[in-house]
């Protein structure tokens, strides 16, 4: 069984990779961090992860903001 710490490290690694890919490009850091936090919580609660580029994940985040 994986610990919450190891799951969070995996999610942080994905966020760092996404930020590195965005060097020199305009991004919305608030959205990127919100997606990372939501994904980390979902990973801990449901044992599943979204790819940060998944359009379904975008719609979940948009629904939560409404």
N, CA, C, O and CB atoms as a CASP TS submission, in Angstrom:
PFRMAT TS
TARGET T0000
AUTHOR 0000-0000-0000
METHOD Language model
MODEL 1
PARENT N/A
ATOM      1  N   UNK     1       0.844  -1.179   0.000  1.00  0.00           N
ATOM      2  CA  UNK     1       0.000   0.000   0.000  1.00  0.00           C
ATOM      3  C   UNK     1       0.892   1.245   0.000  1.00  0.00           C
ATOM      4  O   UNK     1       1.877   1.318   0.734  1.00  0.00           O
ATOM      5  CB  UNK     1      -0.962  -0.003   1.225  1.00  0.00           C
ATOM      6  N   UNK     2       0.536   2.199  -0.817  1.00  0.00           N
ATOM      7  CA  UNK     2       1.309   3.431  -0.911  1.00  0.00           C
ATOM      8  C   UNK     2       0.867   4.417   0.148  1.00  0.00           C
ATOM      9  O   UNK     2      -0.294   4.436   0.557  1.00  0.00           O
ATOM     10  CB  UNK     2       1.172   4.051  -2.300  1.00  0.00           C
ATOM     11  N   UNK     3       1.799   5.227   0.582  1.00  0.00           N
ATOM     12  CA  UNK     3       1.484   6.234   1.588  1.00  0.00           C
ATOM     13  C   UNK     3       0.995   7.515   0.910  1.00  0.00           C
ATOM     14  O   UNK     3       1.223   7.735  -0.280  1.00  0.00           O
ATOM     15  CB  UNK     3       2.717   6.525   2.474  1.00  0.00           C
ATOM     16  N   UNK     4       0.322   8.346   1.695  1.00  0.00           N
ATOM     17  CA  UNK     4      -0.115   9.643   1.168  1.00  0.00           C
ATOM     18  C   UNK     4       1.087  10.454   0.722  1.00  0.00           C
ATOM     19  O   UNK     4       1.013  11.191  -0.261  1.00  0.00           O
ATOM     20  CB  UNK     4      -0.925  10.424   2.225  1.00  0.00           C
ATOM     21  N   UNK     5       2.193  10.324   1.437  1.00  0.00           N
ATOM     22  CA  UNK     5       3.391  11.072   1.079  1.00  0.00           C
ATOM     23  C   UNK     5       3.907  10.664  -0.300  1.00  0.00           C
ATOM     24  O   UNK     5       4.276  11.524  -1.101  1.00  0.00           O
ATOM     25  CB  UNK     5       4.479  10.863   2.131  1.00  0.00           C
ATOM     26  N   UNK     6       3.936   9.370  -0.582  1.00  0.00           N
ATOM     27  CA  UNK     6       4.431   8.936  -1.890  1.00  0.00           C
ATOM     28  C   UNK     6       3.484   9.347  -3.011  1.00  0.00           C
ATOM     29  O   UNK     6       3.931   9.675  -4.110  1.00  0.00           O
ATOM     30  CB  UNK     6       4.627   7.421  -1.905  1.00  0.00           C
ATOM     31  N   UNK     7       2.179   9.332  -2.745  1.00  0.00           N
ATOM     32  CA  UNK     7       1.214   9.772  -3.751  1.00  0.00           C
ATOM     33  C   UNK     7       1.373  11.266  -4.017  1.00  0.00           C
ATOM     34  O   UNK     7       1.315  11.710  -5.164  1.00  0.00           O
ATOM     35  CB  UNK     7      -0.228   9.456  -3.297  1.00  0.00           C
ATOM     36  N   UNK     8       1.574  12.043  -2.944  1.00  0.00           N
ATOM     37  CA  UNK     8       1.742  13.484  -3.095  1.00  0.00           C
ATOM     38  C   UNK     8       3.024  13.802  -3.853  1.00  0.00           C
ATOM     39  O   UNK     8       3.047  14.712  -4.681  1.00  0.00           O
ATOM     40  CB  UNK     8       1.753  14.169  -1.726  1.00  0.00           C
ATOM     41  N   UNK     9       4.090  13.057  -3.574  1.00  0.00           N
ATOM     42  CA  UNK     9       5.343  13.252  -4.314  1.00  0.00           C
ATOM     43  C   UNK     9       5.153  13.000  -5.805  1.00  0.00           C
ATOM     44  O   UNK     9       5.702  13.725  -6.634  1.00  0.00           O
ATOM     45  CB  UNK     9       6.436  12.330  -3.765  1.00  0.00           C
ATOM     46  N   UNK    10       4.390  11.991  -6.141  1.00  0.00           N
ATOM     47  CA  UNK    10       4.111  11.697  -7.552  1.00  0.00           C
ATOM     48  C   UNK    10       3.364  12.861  -8.209  1.00  0.00           C
ATOM     49  O   UNK    10       3.682  13.264  -9.328  1.00  0.00           O
ATOM     50  CB  UNK    10       3.287  10.392  -7.681  1.00  0.00           C
ATOM     51  N   UNK    11       2.373  13.390  -7.501  1.00  0.00           N
ATOM     52  CA  UNK    11       1.596  14.510  -8.033  1.00  0.00           C
ATOM     53  C   UNK    11       2.452  15.768  -8.167  1.00  0.00           C
ATOM     54  O   UNK    11       2.317  16.508  -9.142  1.00  0.00           O
ATOM     55  CB  UNK    11       0.391  14.792  -7.133  1.00  0.00           C
ATOM     56  N   UNK    12       3.324  16.012  -7.202  1.00  0.00           N
ATOM     57  CA  UNK    12       4.222  17.168  -7.279  1.00  0.00           C
ATOM     58  C   UNK    12       5.183  17.011  -8.453  1.00  0.00           C
ATOM     59  O   UNK    12       5.475  17.979  -9.156  1.00  0.00           O
ATOM     60  CB  UNK    12       5.011  17.338  -5.957  1.00  0.00           C
ATOM     61  N   UNK    13       5.671  15.800  -8.662  1.00  0.00           N
ATOM     62  CA  UNK    13       6.560  15.549  -9.797  1.00  0.00           C
ATOM     63  C   UNK    13       5.892  15.859 -11.121  1.00  0.00           C
ATOM     64  O   UNK    13       6.520  16.412 -12.024  1.00  0.00           O
ATOM     65  CB  UNK    13       7.027  14.111  -9.788  1.00  0.00           C
ATOM     66  N   UNK    14       4.615  15.504 -11.242  1.00  0.00           N
ATOM     67  CA  UNK    14       3.878  15.798 -12.475  1.00  0.00           C
ATOM     68  C   UNK    14       3.695  17.303 -12.651  1.00  0.00           C
ATOM     69  O   UNK    14       3.809  17.813 -13.766  1.00  0.00           O
ATOM     70  CB  UNK    14       2.509  15.095 -12.465  1.00  0.00           C
ATOM     71  N   UNK    15       3.413  18.016 -11.561  1.00  0.00           N
ATOM     72  CA  UNK    15       3.265  19.472 -11.643  1.00  0.00           C
ATOM     73  C   UNK    15       4.581  20.122 -12.062  1.00  0.00           C
ATOM     74  O   UNK    15       4.592  21.010 -12.914  1.00  0.00           O
ATOM     75  CB  UNK    15       2.795  20.047 -10.289  1.00  0.00           C
ATOM     76  N   UNK    16       5.672  19.688 -11.477  1.00  0.00           N
ATOM     77  CA  UNK    16       6.986  20.240 -11.837  1.00  0.00           C
ATOM     78  C   UNK    16       7.284  19.996 -13.305  1.00  0.00           C
ATOM     79  O   UNK    16       7.775  20.890 -13.993  1.00  0.00           O
ATOM     80  CB  UNK    16       8.094  19.624 -10.965  1.00  0.00           C
ATOM     81  N   UNK    17       6.994  18.797 -13.795  1.00  0.00           N
ATOM     82  CA  UNK    17       7.225  18.488 -15.207  1.00  0.00           C
ATOM     83  C   UNK    17       6.387  19.394 -16.100  1.00  0.00           C
ATOM     84  O   UNK    17       6.869  19.879 -17.123  1.00  0.00           O
ATOM     85  CB  UNK    17       6.903  17.013 -15.497  1.00  0.00           C
ATOM     86  N   UNK    18       5.128  19.624 -15.713  1.00  0.00           N
ATOM     87  CA  UNK    18       4.255  20.490 -16.510  1.00  0.00           C
ATOM     88  C   UNK    18       4.779  21.923 -16.519  1.00  0.00           C
ATOM     89  O   UNK    18       4.753  22.586 -17.556  1.00  0.00           O
ATOM     90  CB  UNK    18       2.815  20.454 -15.964  1.00  0.00           C
ATOM     91  N   UNK    19       5.254  22.405 -15.371  1.00  0.00           N
ATOM     92  CA  UNK    19       5.795  23.757 -15.297  1.00  0.00           C
ATOM     93  C   UNK    19       7.068  23.886 -16.129  1.00  0.00           C
ATOM     94  O   UNK    19       7.282  24.909 -16.779  1.00  0.00           O
ATOM     95  CB  UNK    19       6.074  24.138 -13.843  1.00  0.00           C
ATOM     96  N   UNK    20       7.911  22.861 -16.112  1.00  0.00           N
ATOM     97  CA  UNK    20       9.133  22.882 -16.923  1.00  0.00           C
ATOM     98  C   UNK    20       8.802  22.931 -18.411  1.00  0.00           C
ATOM     99  O   UNK    20       9.483  23.613 -19.177  1.00  0.00           O
ATOM    100  CB  UNK    20      10.002  21.653 -16.619  1.00  0.00           C
ATOM    101  N   UNK    21       7.751  22.206 -18.825  1.00  0.00           N
ATOM    102  CA  UNK    21       7.328  22.228 -20.226  1.00  0.00           C
ATOM    103  C   UNK    21       6.830  23.617 -20.625  1.00  0.00           C
ATOM    104  O   UNK    21       6.861  23.976 -21.802  1.00  0.00           O
ATOM    105  CB  UNK    21       6.229  21.183 -20.469  1.00  0.00           C
ATOM    106  N   UNK    22       6.379  24.383 -19.660  1.00  0.00           N
ATOM    107  CA  UNK    22       5.773  25.688 -19.929  1.00  0.00           C
ATOM    108  C   UNK    22       6.775  26.837 -19.874  1.00  0.00           C
ATOM    109  O   UNK    22       6.384  27.997 -20.004  1.00  0.00           O
ATOM    110  CB  UNK    22       4.663  25.945 -18.944  1.00  0.00           C
ATOM    111  N   UNK    23       8.040  26.544 -19.685  1.00  0.00           N
ATOM    112  CA  UNK    23       9.047  27.611 -19.608  1.00  0.00           C
ATOM    113  C   UNK    23       9.000  28.420 -20.902  1.00  0.00           C
ATOM    114  O   UNK    23       9.059  27.865 -22.000  1.00  0.00           O
ATOM    115  CB  UNK    23      10.485  27.023 -19.367  1.00  0.00           C
ATOM    116  N   UNK    24       8.895  29.722 -20.755  1.00  0.00           N
ATOM    117  CA  UNK    24       8.836  30.620 -21.902  1.00  0.00           C
ATOM    118  C   UNK    24       7.434  30.820 -22.460  1.00  0.00           C
ATOM    119  O   UNK    24       7.245  31.591 -23.402  1.00  0.00           O
ATOM    120  CB  UNK    24       9.719  30.104 -22.979  1.00  0.00           C
ATOM    121  N   UNK    25       6.438  30.125 -21.882  1.00  0.00           N
ATOM    122  CA  UNK    25       5.055  30.250 -22.330  1.00  0.00           C
ATOM    123  C   UNK    25       4.235  30.877 -21.210  1.00  0.00           C
ATOM    124  O   UNK    25       4.586  30.774 -20.035  1.00  0.00           O
ATOM    125  CB  UNK    25       4.469  28.865 -22.743  1.00  0.00           C
ATOM    126  N   UNK    26       3.154  31.518 -21.585  1.00  0.00           N
ATOM    127  CA  UNK    26       2.239  32.077 -20.589  1.00  0.00           C
ATOM    128  C   UNK    26       1.360  30.966 -20.027  1.00  0.00           C
ATOM    129  O   UNK    26       0.767  30.196 -20.783  1.00  0.00           O
ATOM    130  CB  UNK    26       1.366  33.207 -21.206  1.00  0.00           C
ATOM    131  N   UNK    27       1.276  30.884 -18.721  1.00  0.00           N
ATOM    132  CA  UNK    27       0.399  29.908 -18.068  1.00  0.00           C
ATOM    133  C   UNK    27      -0.364  30.616 -16.955  1.00  0.00           C
ATOM    134  O   UNK    27      -0.004  31.716 -16.536  1.00  0.00           O
ATOM    135  CB  UNK    27       1.216  28.691 -17.504  1.00  0.00           C
ATOM    136  N   UNK    28      -1.406  29.975 -16.492  1.00  0.00           N
ATOM    137  CA  UNK    28      -2.154  30.465 -15.347  1.00  0.00           C
ATOM    138  C   UNK    28      -1.684  29.647 -14.139  1.00  0.00           C
ATOM    139  O   UNK    28      -2.144  28.523 -13.945  1.00  0.00           O
ATOM    140  CB  UNK    28      -3.724  30.346 -15.571  1.00  0.00           C
ATOM    141  N   UNK    29      -0.769  30.199 -13.323  1.00  0.00           N
ATOM    142  CA  UNK    29      -0.240  29.412 -12.212  1.00  0.00           C
ATOM    143  C   UNK    29      -1.320  29.020 -11.206  1.00  0.00           C
ATOM    144  O   UNK    29      -1.244  27.949 -10.604  1.00  0.00           O
ATOM    145  CB  UNK    29       0.852  30.187 -11.508  1.00  0.00           C
ATOM    146  N   UNK    30      -2.313  29.866 -11.022  1.00  0.00           N
ATOM    147  CA  UNK    30      -3.386  29.543 -10.096  1.00  0.00           C
ATOM    148  C   UNK    30      -4.110  28.270 -10.531  1.00  0.00           C
ATOM    149  O   UNK    30      -4.387  27.392  -9.714  1.00  0.00           O
ATOM    150  CB  UNK    30      -4.372  30.709  -9.995  1.00  0.00           C
ATOM    151  N   UNK    31      -4.412  28.182 -11.828  1.00  0.00           N
ATOM    152  CA  UNK    31      -5.103  27.003 -12.352  1.00  0.00           C
ATOM    153  C   UNK    31      -4.219  25.757 -12.249  1.00  0.00           C
ATOM    154  O   UNK    31      -4.692  24.683 -11.878  1.00  0.00           O
ATOM    155  CB  UNK    31      -5.523  27.236 -13.816  1.00  0.00           C
ATOM    156  N   UNK    32      -2.938  25.907 -12.578  1.00  0.00           N
ATOM    157  CA  UNK    32      -2.019  24.758 -12.517  1.00  0.00           C
ATOM    158  C   UNK    32      -1.926  24.208 -11.099  1.00  0.00           C
ATOM    159  O   UNK    32      -1.960  22.994 -10.895  1.00  0.00           O
ATOM    160  CB  UNK    32      -0.616  25.158 -13.017  1.00  0.00           C
ATOM    161  N   UNK    33      -1.809  25.104 -10.117  1.00  0.00           N
ATOM    162  CA  UNK    33      -1.714  24.652  -8.733  1.00  0.00           C
ATOM    163  C   UNK    33      -3.047  24.100  -8.232  1.00  0.00           C
ATOM    164  O   UNK    33      -3.065  23.129  -7.476  1.00  0.00           O
ATOM    165  CB  UNK    33      -1.252  25.798  -7.835  1.00  0.00           C
ATOM    166  N   UNK    34      -4.153  24.699  -8.640  1.00  0.00           N
ATOM    167  CA  UNK    34      -5.469  24.177  -8.255  1.00  0.00           C
ATOM    168  C   UNK    34      -5.668  22.767  -8.789  1.00  0.00           C
ATOM    169  O   UNK    34      -6.177  21.887  -8.094  1.00  0.00           O
ATOM    170  CB  UNK    34      -6.590  25.097  -8.768  1.00  0.00           C
ATOM    171  N   UNK    35      -5.256  22.567 -10.039  1.00  0.00           N
ATOM    172  CA  UNK    35      -5.390  21.240 -10.641  1.00  0.00           C
ATOM    173  C   UNK    35      -4.521  20.229  -9.898  1.00  0.00           C
ATOM    174  O   UNK    35      -4.940  19.095  -9.667  1.00  0.00           O
ATOM    175  CB  UNK    35      -5.007  21.279 -12.135  1.00  0.00           C
ATOM    176  N   UNK    36      -3.317  20.640  -9.528  1.00  0.00           N
ATOM    177  CA  UNK    36      -2.411  19.731  -8.817  1.00  0.00           C
ATOM    178  C   UNK    36      -2.970  19.357  -7.445  1.00  0.00           C
ATOM    179  O   UNK    36      -2.916  18.192  -7.050  1.00  0.00           O
ATOM    180  CB  UNK    36      -1.023  20.374  -8.662  1.00  0.00           C
ATOM    181  N   UNK    37      -3.507  20.338  -6.720  1.00  0.00           N
ATOM    182  CA  UNK    37      -4.071  20.069  -5.393  1.00  0.00           C
ATOM    183  C   UNK    37      -5.300  19.168  -5.514  1.00  0.00           C
ATOM    184  O   UNK    37      -5.433  18.195  -4.772  1.00  0.00           O
ATOM    185  CB  UNK    37      -4.442  21.393  -4.678  1.00  0.00           C
ATOM    186  N   UNK    38      -6.194  19.490  -6.445  1.00  0.00           N
ATOM    187  CA  UNK    38      -7.390  18.676  -6.635  1.00  0.00           C
ATOM    188  C   UNK    38      -7.011  17.253  -7.027  1.00  0.00           C
ATOM    189  O   UNK    38      -7.589  16.291  -6.521  1.00  0.00           O
ATOM    190  CB  UNK    38      -8.303  19.299  -7.702  1.00  0.00           C
ATOM    191  N   UNK    39      -6.053  17.120  -7.916  1.00  0.00           N
ATOM    192  CA  UNK    39      -5.632  15.798  -8.361  1.00  0.00           C
ATOM    193  C   UNK    39      -5.010  15.005  -7.208  1.00  0.00           C
ATOM    194  O   UNK    39      -5.236  13.801  -7.083  1.00  0.00           O
ATOM    195  CB  UNK    39      -4.636  15.921  -9.521  1.00  0.00           C
ATOM    196  N   UNK    40      -4.236  15.678  -6.379  1.00  0.00           N
ATOM    197  CA  UNK    40      -3.615  15.011  -5.241  1.00  0.00           C
ATOM    198  C   UNK    40      -4.680  14.520  -4.258  1.00  0.00           C
ATOM    199  O   UNK    40      -4.610  13.391  -3.772  1.00  0.00           O
ATOM    200  CB  UNK    40      -2.631  15.960  -4.536  1.00  0.00           C
ATOM    201  N   UNK    41      -5.661  15.370  -3.969  1.00  0.00           N
ATOM    202  CA  UNK    41      -6.751  14.961  -3.069  1.00  0.00           C
ATOM    203  C   UNK    41      -7.564  13.817  -3.661  1.00  0.00           C
ATOM    204  O   UNK    41      -7.926  12.878  -2.952  1.00  0.00           O
ATOM    205  CB  UNK    41      -7.672  16.151  -2.771  1.00  0.00           C
ATOM    206  N   UNK    42      -7.849  13.893  -4.953  1.00  0.00           N
ATOM    207  CA  UNK    42      -8.607  12.832  -5.623  1.00  0.00           C
ATOM    208  C   UNK    42      -7.811  11.531  -5.586  1.00  0.00           C
ATOM    209  O   UNK    42      -8.378  10.459  -5.374  1.00  0.00           O
ATOM    210  CB  UNK    42      -8.936  13.227  -7.090  1.00  0.00           C
ATOM    211  N   UNK    43      -6.517  11.625  -5.789  1.00  0.00           N
ATOM    212  CA  UNK    43      -5.642  10.459  -5.770  1.00  0.00           C
ATOM    213  C   UNK    43      -5.679   9.793  -4.394  1.00  0.00           C
ATOM    214  O   UNK    43      -5.747   8.568  -4.298  1.00  0.00           O
ATOM    215  CB  UNK    43      -4.197  10.859  -6.138  1.00  0.00           C
ATOM    216  N   UNK    44      -5.634  10.592  -3.341  1.00  0.00           N
ATOM    217  CA  UNK    44      -5.673  10.051  -1.981  1.00  0.00           C
ATOM    218  C   UNK    44      -7.039   9.446  -1.673  1.00  0.00           C
ATOM    219  O   UNK    44      -7.120   8.368  -1.083  1.00  0.00           O
ATOM    220  CB  UNK    44      -5.339  11.147  -0.958  1.00  0.00           C
ATOM    221  N   UNK    45      -8.117  10.134  -2.071  1.00  0.00           N
ATOM    222  CA  UNK    45      -9.469   9.681  -1.742  1.00  0.00           C
ATOM    223  C   UNK    45      -9.930   8.485  -2.582  1.00  0.00           C
ATOM    224  O   UNK    45     -10.489   7.524  -2.055  1.00  0.00           O
ATOM    225  CB  UNK    45     -10.439  10.820  -1.920  1.00  0.00           C
ATOM    226  N   UNK    46      -9.686   8.559  -3.897  1.00  0.00           N
ATOM    227  CA  UNK    46     -10.249   7.558  -4.804  1.00  0.00           C
ATOM    228  C   UNK    46      -9.215   6.559  -5.338  1.00  0.00           C
ATOM    229  O   UNK    46      -9.573   5.541  -5.931  1.00  0.00           O
ATOM    230  CB  UNK    46     -10.913   8.250  -5.962  1.00  0.00           C
ATOM    231  N   UNK    47      -7.927   6.865  -5.121  1.00  0.00           N
ATOM    232  CA  UNK    47      -6.895   5.964  -5.622  1.00  0.00           C
ATOM    233  C   UNK    47      -6.696   6.078  -7.125  1.00  0.00           C
ATOM    234  O   UNK    47      -6.050   5.222  -7.730  1.00  0.00           O
ATOM    235  CB  UNK    47      -7.237   4.546  -5.267  1.00  0.00           C
ATOM    236  N   UNK    48      -7.234   7.105  -7.725  1.00  0.00           N
ATOM    237  CA  UNK    48      -7.097   7.319  -9.165  1.00  0.00           C
ATOM    238  C   UNK    48      -6.527   8.710  -9.392  1.00  0.00           C
ATOM    239  O   UNK    48      -6.646   9.594  -8.543  1.00  0.00           O
ATOM    240  CB  UNK    48      -8.468   7.148  -9.901  1.00  0.00           C
ATOM    241  N   UNK    49      -5.909   8.887 -10.547  1.00  0.00           N
ATOM    242  CA  UNK    49      -5.345  10.185 -10.883  1.00  0.00           C
ATOM    243  C   UNK    49      -5.867  10.610 -12.238  1.00  0.00           C
ATOM    244  O   UNK    49      -6.178   9.779 -13.091  1.00  0.00           O
ATOM    245  CB  UNK    49      -3.802  10.146 -10.875  1.00  0.00           C
ATOM    246  N   UNK    50      -5.958  11.913 -12.424  1.00  0.00           N
ATOM    247  CA  UNK    50      -6.232  12.485 -13.737  1.00  0.00           C
ATOM    248  C   UNK    50      -4.903  12.916 -14.335  1.00  0.00           C
ATOM    249  O   UNK    50      -3.997  13.331 -13.612  1.00  0.00           O
ATOM    250  CB  UNK    50      -7.236  13.691 -13.649  1.00  0.00           C
ATOM    251  N   UNK    51      -4.786  12.819 -15.632  1.00  0.00           N
ATOM    252  CA  UNK    51      -3.673  13.447 -16.331  1.00  0.00           C
ATOM    253  C   UNK    51      -3.981  14.941 -16.309  1.00  0.00           C
ATOM    254  O   UNK    51      -5.126  15.331 -16.537  1.00  0.00           O
ATOM    255  CB  UNK    51      -3.491  12.885 -17.821  1.00  0.00           C
ATOM    256  N   UNK    52      -2.996  15.775 -16.043  1.00  0.00           N
ATOM    257  CA  UNK    52      -3.255  17.209 -15.936  1.00  0.00           C
ATOM    258  C   UNK    52      -3.711  17.817 -17.252  1.00  0.00           C
ATOM    259  O   UNK    52      -4.239  18.929 -17.269  1.00  0.00           O
ATOM    260  CB  UNK    52      -2.018  17.922 -15.453  1.00  0.00           C
ATOM    261  N   UNK    53      -3.516  17.104 -18.356  1.00  0.00           N
ATOM    262  CA  UNK    53      -3.961  17.596 -19.661  1.00  0.00           C
ATOM    263  C   UNK    53      -5.315  17.027 -20.068  1.00  0.00           C
ATOM    264  O   UNK    53      -5.779  17.296 -21.176  1.00  0.00           O
ATOM    265  CB  UNK    53      -2.932  17.257 -20.719  1.00  0.00           C
ATOM    266  N   UNK    54      -5.955  16.255 -19.212  1.00  0.00           N
ATOM    267  CA  UNK    54      -7.234  15.604 -19.501  1.00  0.00           C
ATOM    268  C   UNK    54      -8.356  16.649 -19.524  1.00  0.00           C
ATOM    269  O   UNK    54      -8.534  17.389 -18.556  1.00  0.00           O
ATOM    270  CB  UNK    54      -7.539  14.498 -18.448  1.00  0.00           C
ATOM    271  N   UNK    55      -9.096  16.709 -20.602  1.00  0.00           N
ATOM    272  CA  UNK    55     -10.183  17.698 -20.724  1.00  0.00           C
ATOM    273  C   UNK    55     -11.285  17.448 -19.690  1.00  0.00           C
ATOM    274  O   UNK    55     -11.947  18.393 -19.262  1.00  0.00           O
ATOM    275  CB  UNK    55     -10.782  17.661 -22.146  1.00  0.00           C
ATOM    276  N   UNK    56     -11.491  16.192 -19.284  1.00  0.00           N
ATOM    277  CA  UNK    56     -12.498  15.904 -18.249  1.00  0.00           C
ATOM    278  C   UNK    56     -12.101  16.563 -16.936  1.00  0.00           C
ATOM    279  O   UNK    56     -12.950  17.047 -16.187  1.00  0.00           O
ATOM    280  CB  UNK    56     -12.668  14.374 -18.052  1.00  0.00           C
ATOM    281  N   UNK    57     -10.807  16.574 -16.670  1.00  0.00           N
ATOM    282  CA  UNK    57     -10.306  17.186 -15.453  1.00  0.00           C
ATOM    283  C   UNK    57     -10.539  18.691 -15.482  1.00  0.00           C
ATOM    284  O   UNK    57     -10.859  19.292 -14.457  1.00  0.00           O
ATOM    285  CB  UNK    57      -8.818  16.876 -15.268  1.00  0.00           C
ATOM    286  N   UNK    58     -10.379  19.300 -16.650  1.00  0.00           N
ATOM    287  CA  UNK    58     -10.675  20.727 -16.813  1.00  0.00           C
ATOM    288  C   UNK    58     -12.127  21.021 -16.469  1.00  0.00           C
ATOM    289  O   UNK    58     -12.422  22.000 -15.784  1.00  0.00           O
ATOM    290  CB  UNK    58     -10.373  21.182 -18.249  1.00  0.00           C
ATOM    291  N   UNK    59     -13.035  20.169 -16.944  1.00  0.00           N
ATOM    292  CA  UNK    59     -14.457  20.420 -16.679  1.00  0.00           C
ATOM    293  C   UNK    59     -14.785  20.219 -15.199  1.00  0.00           C
ATOM    294  O   UNK    59     -15.642  20.926 -14.669  1.00  0.00           O
ATOM    295  CB  UNK    59     -15.334  19.495 -17.544  1.00  0.00           C
ATOM    296  N   UNK    60     -14.136  19.286 -14.524  1.00  0.00           N
ATOM    297  CA  UNK    60     -14.344  19.100 -13.077  1.00  0.00           C
ATOM    298  C   UNK    60     -13.902  20.354 -12.332  1.00  0.00           C
ATOM    299  O   UNK    60     -14.610  20.847 -11.455  1.00  0.00           O
ATOM    300  CB  UNK    60     -13.563  17.853 -12.553  1.00  0.00           C
ATOM    301  N   UNK    61     -12.729  20.863 -12.688  1.00  0.00           N
ATOM    302  CA  UNK    61     -12.222  22.066 -12.031  1.00  0.00           C
ATOM    303  C   UNK    61     -13.138  23.262 -12.298  1.00  0.00           C
ATOM    304  O   UNK    61     -13.400  24.055 -11.394  1.00  0.00           O
ATOM    305  CB  UNK    61     -10.795  22.374 -12.507  1.00  0.00           C
ATOM    306  N   UNK    62     -13.618  23.393 -13.522  1.00  0.00           N
ATOM    307  CA  UNK    62     -14.542  24.482 -13.847  1.00  0.00           C
ATOM    308  C   UNK    62     -15.835  24.370 -13.055  1.00  0.00           C
ATOM    309  O   UNK    62     -16.362  25.379 -12.587  1.00  0.00           O
ATOM    310  CB  UNK    62     -14.848  24.489 -15.339  1.00  0.00           C
ATOM    311  N   UNK    63     -16.352  23.157 -12.899  1.00  0.00           N
ATOM    312  CA  UNK    63     -17.582  22.940 -12.132  1.00  0.00           C
ATOM    313  C   UNK    63     -17.385  23.321 -10.667  1.00  0.00           C
ATOM    314  O   UNK    63     -18.274  23.910 -10.053  1.00  0.00           O
ATOM    315  CB  UNK    63     -18.031  21.473 -12.239  1.00  0.00           C
ATOM    316  N   UNK    64     -16.228  22.988 -10.111  1.00  0.00           N
ATOM    317  CA  UNK    64     -15.960  23.343  -8.718  1.00  0.00           C
ATOM    318  C   UNK    64     -15.870  24.845  -8.523  1.00  0.00           C
ATOM    319  O   UNK    64     -16.281  25.366  -7.487  1.00  0.00           O
ATOM    320  CB  UNK    64     -14.678  22.689  -8.249  1.00  0.00           C
ATOM    321  N   UNK    65     -15.336  25.539  -9.511  1.00  0.00           N
ATOM    322  CA  UNK    65     -15.224  26.996  -9.398  1.00  0.00           C
ATOM    323  C   UNK    65     -16.580  27.672  -9.446  1.00  0.00           C
ATOM    324  O   UNK    65     -16.770  28.725  -8.838  1.00  0.00           O
ATOM    325  CB  UNK    65     -14.341  27.544 -10.503  1.00  0.00           C
ATOM    326  N   UNK    66     -17.532  27.076 -10.167  1.00  0.00           N
ATOM    327  CA  UNK    66     -18.877  27.664 -10.275  1.00  0.00           C
ATOM    328  C   UNK    66     -19.563  27.538  -8.937  1.00  0.00           C
ATOM    329  O   UNK    66     -20.708  27.965  -8.788  1.00  0.00           O
ATOM    330  CB  UNK    66     -19.721  26.975 -11.392  1.00  0.00           C
TER
END
